[in-house]
Amino acid sequence: MQPVKKREPATAPKQVAAVDLGSNSFHMVIARLHGTGLQIIDRLREQVRLADGLDEDRRLSAEAQTRGLDCLRRFQQRISGLPAEDVRVVGTNTLRSAKNAADFIERAEEVLGHPIEIVSGIEEARLIYSGVAHSVGSAADVNRLVIDIGGGSTEMIIGRGTRPLLMESLYIGSVTLTNRFFRSGKITPSAFSRALLEVQLELEPKVSLYKERGWNNAVGTSGTVLAVKKILEANSWTKNGITAAGVRKLLEVILHAGDVEALRLDGLSRERAKILPAGLAILLGSIESLGIDKMDVSDGALREGLLYDLVGRQDRGRDTRATSVKALADRYHVDEQQARRVEDTAVKCLRMVAAAWKLDDDEDVLWLRWAARLHEIGLDIAHSNYQKHGGYIIAHADLAGFSYQEQHLLGLLVLAHRRKFPTKALKAVKSIWGKKAERLAVLLRLATLMRRSRTAAALPDFKLEGGKKRLSLQMPRGWLDAHPLTRADLEREVQYLDQVGFTLEFE
């Protein structure tokens, strides 16, 4: 009789996690990769009220920071076993605007054990739309309007299928509006009218553009929208979703109550009550300004969008950042052949020093490739100091898929690829990216220099060795004598790099 073979344990499905550090609440969602999709297996949410801790100078109070860090310690327990590449953590409006956000982020990263990305309002809108589209379905033949009312900002997106077409991030949120108009807890008709007017003024420049684009159905998401839907249904003011009539009925009730403490409504939690009047002002302002009679509601939002974006990054063919790089290169008429020559040379250089400089991560190669593809975009503006134009464009453009930190790294690499090394910009980026930023910049500089002739002529077989603050280039015997311009460029590069304490040797 043959012995029975033990069945090998099945490999556990891969898990990924997204953490959203919002202005009112921190959210975490964990999913299991399921075929080509995602299966949500866990959700955590805590009301942190981060925006409530901003003082008049836009500095986060110690109390607000403590609330946030305590929440993240609990989150960390759930994601402690996940690899770094399977977790994305993003901060939104409050962490975009707080003057001391960097201090909080540094402490938060220590607690979580994962880096925190700060995303722009437009990038937040793109991720929200992705989360909604994947949650409610992505019909490719109709336009969808998505409204996300958060604690610090409100995002409005019109999209078709999984692709956003029009995006805005408005600087109005349920927490920020509460602090301006309802801080005492009193809900008076005059206070609500002022809050509603503020919303309408913010929306006014956008309304005609959105109406011109048009949409077939409206979808709301996130805290205020989900809370209003729950209240309307619990009180039988609507059967499904949110209606304009239901919102106006809710407004009558909260104005009659007159005070947050007096609000007693089925479906309303105590933690939501304080910011409900402000959230309702944003919702009603949006409904009236845009002429919305009915709004569907989606559970999916920013964090679900983050999950799909994370999976896309791991599948290089679906990395949104790569699409943004190509679009930027096309927009600024980059010489694609020259960019490719610089890219290939830069990557060849990186391979030679990868071990010594600890640049053996796939992302390191990506940053160098993208910087090479974009290093000449500034030429479309002016030849003089074109590296400055290119670096500025990249650092300040709305680049889908990129966080603020990532854009500043890419912008620094382009800014630093020629002439004097930008020490101030490098110092700011090094505080996040460490030695990687300087080393990638040096490699791009060398590749650009070696490809200055802009011809397809093959380079000779050269050798490159990296040290702590040193780079040694060895060319074939006699090659530099036959190419005096390259020798002159290298001699000048020695001086540029010496200004930042970096030694370049060549022979």
Rosetta blueprint (number, residue, H / E / L):
1 M L
2 Q L
3 P L
4 V L
5 K L
6 K L
7 R L
8 E L
9 P L
10 A L
11 T L
12 A L
13 P L
14 K L
15 Q E
16 V E
17 A E
18 A E
19 V E
20 D E
21 L E
22 G L
23 S L
24 N L
25 S E
26 F E
27 H E
28 M E
29 V E
30 I E
31 A E
32 R E
33 L E
34 H E
35 G L
36 T L
37 G E
38 L E
39 Q E
40 I E
41 I E
42 D E
43 R E
44 L E
45 R E
46 E E
47 Q E
48 V L
49 R L
50 L L
51 A H
52 D H
53 G H
54 L E
55 D L
56 E L
57 D L
58 R L
59 R L
60 L E
61 S L
62 A H
63 E H
64 A H
65 Q H
66 T H
67 R H
68 G H
69 L H
70 D H
71 C H
72 L H
73 R H
74 R H
75 F H
76 Q H
77 Q H
78 R H
79 I H
80 S L
81 G L
82 L L
83 P L
84 A H
85 E H
86 D H
87 V E
88 R E
89 V E
90 V E
91 G E
92 T L
93 N H
94 T H
95 L H
96 R H
97 S H
98 A L
99 K L
100 N L
101 A H
102 A H
103 D H
104 F H
105 I H
106 E H
107 R H
108 A H
109 E H
110 E H
111 V H
112 L H
113 G L
114 H L
115 P L
116 I E
117 E E
118 I E
119 V L
120 S L
121 G H
122 I H
123 E H
124 E H
125 A H
126 R H
127 L H
128 I H
129 Y H
130 S H
131 G H
132 V H
133 A H
134 H H
135 S H
136 V H
137 G L
138 S L
139 A L
140 A L
141 D L
142 V L
143 N E
144 R E
145 L E
146 V E
147 I E
148 D E
149 I E
150 G L
151 G L
152 G L
153 S L
154 T E
155 E E
156 M E
157 I E
158 I E
159 G E
160 R E
161 G L
162 T L
163 R E
164 P E
165 L E
166 L E
167 M E
168 E E
169 S E
170 L E
171 Y L
172 I L
173 G L
174 S H
175 V H
176 T H
177 L H
178 T H
179 N H
180 R H
181 F H
182 F L
183 R L
184 S L
185 G L
186 K E
187 I L
188 T L
189 P H
190 S H
191 A H
192 F H
193 S H
194 R H
195 A H
196 L H
197 L H
198 E H
199 V H
200 Q H
201 L H
202 E H
203 L H
204 E H
205 P H
206 K H
207 V H
208 S H
209 L H
210 Y H
211 K H
212 E H
213 R H
214 G L
215 W L
216 N L
217 N E
218 A E
219 V E
220 G E
221 T E
222 S L
223 G H
224 T H
225 V H
226 L H
227 A H
228 V H
229 K H
230 K H
231 I H
232 L H
233 E H
234 A H
235 N L
236 S L
237 W L
238 T L
239 K L
240 N L
241 G L
242 I E
243 T E
244 A H
245 A H
246 G H
247 V H
248 R H
249 K H
250 L H
251 L H
252 E H
253 V H
254 I H
255 L H
256 H H
257 A H
258 G L
259 D E
260 V H
261 E H
262 A H
263 L L
264 R L
265 L L
266 D L
267 G L
268 L L
269 S L
270 R H
271 E H
272 R H
273 A H
274 K L
275 I L
276 L H
277 P H
278 A H
279 G H
280 L H
281 A H
282 I H
283 L H
284 L H
285 G H
286 S H
287 I H
288 E H
289 S H
290 L H
291 G L
292 I L
293 D L
294 K E
295 M E
296 D E
297 V E
298 S E
299 D L
300 G L
301 A L
302 L H
303 R H
304 E H
305 G H
306 L H
307 L H
308 Y H
309 D H
310 L H
311 V H
312 G H
313 R H
314 Q H
315 D L
316 R H
317 G H
318 R H
319 D L
320 T H
321 R H
322 A H
323 T H
324 S H
325 V H
326 K H
327 A H
328 L H
329 A H
330 D H
331 R H
332 Y L
333 H L
334 V L
335 D L
336 E H
337 Q H
338 Q H
339 A H
340 R H
341 R H
342 V H
343 E H
344 D H
345 T H
346 A H
347 V H
348 K H
349 C H
350 L H
351 R H
352 M H
353 V H
354 A H
355 A H
356 A H
357 W H
358 K L
359 L L
360 D L
361 D L
362 D H
363 E H
364 D H
365 V H
366 L H
367 W H
368 L H
369 R H
370 W H
371 A H
372 A H
373 R H
374 L H
375 H L
376 E L
377 I H
378 G H
379 L H
380 D H
381 I L
382 A L
383 H L
384 S L
385 N L
386 Y H
387 Q H
388 K H
389 H H
390 G H
391 G H
392 Y H
393 I H
394 I H
395 A H
396 H H
397 A L
398 D L
399 L L
400 A L
401 G L
402 F L
403 S L
404 Y H
405 Q H
406 E H
407 Q H
408 H H
409 L H
410 L H
411 G H
412 L H
413 L H
414 V H
415 L H
416 A L
417 H L
418 R L
419 R L
420 K L
421 F L
422 P L
423 T H
424 K H
425 A H
426 L H
427 K H
428 A H
429 V H
430 K H
431 S H
432 I H
433 W H
434 G L
435 K H
436 K H
437 A H
438 E H
439 R H
440 L H
441 A H
442 V H
443 L H
444 L H
445 R H
446 L H
447 A H
448 T H
449 L H
450 M H
451 R L
452 R L
453 S L
454 R L
455 T L
456 A L
457 A L
458 A L
459 L L
460 P L
461 D L
462 F L
463 K E
464 L E
465 E E
466 G E
467 G L
468 K L
469 K L
470 R E
471 L E
472 S E
473 L E
474 Q E
475 M L
476 P L
477 R L
478 G L
479 W H
480 L H
481 D H
482 A H
483 H L
484 P H
485 L H
486 T H
487 R H
488 A H
489 D H
490 L H
491 E H
492 R H
493 E H
494 V H
495 Q H
496 Y H
497 L H
498 D H
499 Q L
500 V L
501 G L
502 F L
503 T E
504 L E
505 E E
506 F E
507 E L
